[in-house]
Amino acid sequence: MKDLMRKLCSPVLNMFEAGDGQGEYRKSHRTILLVLGGLCFVIALVSLFFTLKTGELAGIIPISLFFITGLVCEIVGLLGSNQAVARIWKRD
């Protein structure tokens, strides 16, 4: 299942896994990345709630930005290699 998901998410993963070098990786970097992704999803859901409540279309911008940020963080945190996690933190 993980191989199928890695194949589906390869456009995102390839951005962070391409290149040479391992970078400086710690297990806590992956944990923090997963927590950050979860927080971005929560902010996107809160923004969606208030956008629907107020009816303002300008709320689409923060919803989109936080959702995409959370999605990238979760993809790299769950499926990415150690190099990808180090590269997202600019640790190489």
Beta strands, then each sheet from edge to edge (+ up, - down):
end
